[in-house]
């Protein structure tokens, strides 16, 4: 079997065939230098789906990267427990030995052979049984957390990546930051990853880390770099895809390499290419085919619950909201109107007040919401999103700057192509 499309475009894993070094950024070398600096913690900060984990995998190597997530951690000891789980360390092991007579002959057995040679744990309990001139000893051993991790991988090439550090419970972050500092000081290579608006959580949790944390910022990807993913990938499959079709895929990916990978993969599926062709073949993608690719992709970017919440808005107290007619033949209140404006062409992730009011006027047929109503709607949608989905931060309204942001490119894509906003309220 030849190269498969799923081997080339890998939105959910490391893109071994379509990895792209971003033009002029030198992110790989910056990460190498930071990891080689003893006692320093590396903090990767960037938008959602911007390739933070893939960057670390590229520099460190998948086999030497120990990835854990901050989600669900409410005790810093859980960090080291998850690291030891990755190593294959038994939670408890028994060691036995025996001594015969006065000869001092001793034999023992231990089950401590982990993935990389686990250290012996401290003794929790001891026991001995004497039979004649032979005395047997047994000891129960258990993990010893951070100290065991330091003993096993301190001063090694292994790297611990604490992904989504911002998902860790706030009360646990301060103690976790102290533990990470101690691990780094003892030669363990530590890297954290977080979205931009929570990028300083690590230092805020422990101000003593200032000067010990090297921040590496990842921005949204430039079109030239996203284009390389398509060019290299389609080339590997011997697909000749017109540049205008590639540009449209790039435009819809909203700066996310992960979403670009997914769009390219679904392009292959839509065109019936599941493995490399025997010869280069031209594919002129029609507009209906392109829309089918986008609709297929939207099923993987499901934000139905969040969209339902912000589309409904807060509960009203006996006052019916004004209904507006839209140019696509549907109608809805101001919340539906603002979401349709956000989802309209061209795709963008940040909308100033002037742009929002211009877009709401464009989607409406006849009357349009007044500016104050648009502002109030953005404010309420942001509050609802934060209240109901505090860990996602997929939508944010800056009341001072009068700017609506969609930090998660998948939410924008879902609004544009899921047809959720075409359904009756």
QUIWONOR-V160181 format. One line per field, one symbol per residue. phi: phi as a letter, one per 30 degrees, with the letter a starting at -180 (. if undefined). psi: psi as a letter, one per 20 degrees, with the letter a starting at -180 (. if undefined). burial: I if it has 9 or more other ideal C-beta (glycine too) atoms within 8 Angstrom, else O. Layout:
phi=???
psi=???
burial=???
This chain:
phi=.ddcddddcbdcadddcbdbddeidhdddddeddddddicccccbaddicjdddddddddjedccccbcddidbbeddeddddddddidddabccbbbbchcdidbbbbbccdcdbidddcddcbbabbcbiccbcbbbccbdbheddddddbdicddbcccdhedddeedddddddddddddddcjddbbcbadedbdceddddbedddjcccdbcccdddedddddedddddddcicccedddddddddddhicddddedddddddddciccaeddbdbdbcdddddddddddddddccdcedddeddddiddccicdddccccddjcbldddddddddddddddbcbbdeddddddddddccjdbddedddddddddddddddddbdcchdbbccdddhbcccdcdddeddddbdiddcddd
psi=papqhihgomhjapnhikpppppihkhghggggghiopjqppopprrpkjkgghgghgghphhjpoprqipiojphhhghghghghhkpqhqqppqqqppcjijppqrqqljnahkmqqqrqphqqqqppocjppqqqppqrqlcghhgghgjpkaiqpponqlhiiqpghihghghgghgggghjjppppqpqrgijhjhghhhnhiipiipopopprqqqhhhhhhggggghhhjkpnpqhhgghhgggiiljohghgggghghggghjkoirpqhqpppooprghgghhgghghhiilokggghhghhharqqmippqppqpqijirrrahghgghhghirqqpqiporgghghghhhhiqocqqqrghhgghggghggggghghmhiglipppohgilppqnhohhgggghhiijhiiqq.
burial=OOIIIOOIIIIOOIIOIIIIOIOOOOIIOIIIOIIOOOOIIIIIIIIIIIIIIIIIIIIIOOOOIIOIIIOOIOOIOIIIIIIIOIIOIOOOIIIIIIIOOOOOOOOOOOOIOIOOOIOOIOOOOOOOOOOOOIIIIIIIIIIOIIOIIIOIIIOOOIIIIIIIIIIIOOOIIIIIIIIIIIIIOOIIIIIIIIIIOIIOIIIOIIOOIOOIIIOIOIOIIIIOIIIIIIIIIIOIIIIIIIOOIIIIIIIIIIIIIIIIIIIIIIIIIIIOIOIIIOOOOOIOIOOOIIIIIIIIIIOOIOIOOIIOIIIOIOOOOOOOIOOIOIOOOOOIIIIIIIIIIIIOOOIOIOIIIOIIIOIIOIIIOOOIIOOOIIIOIIIIIIOIIIOOIOOOIIIIIIOOOOIIIIIIIIIIIIIIIIOIIOOOO
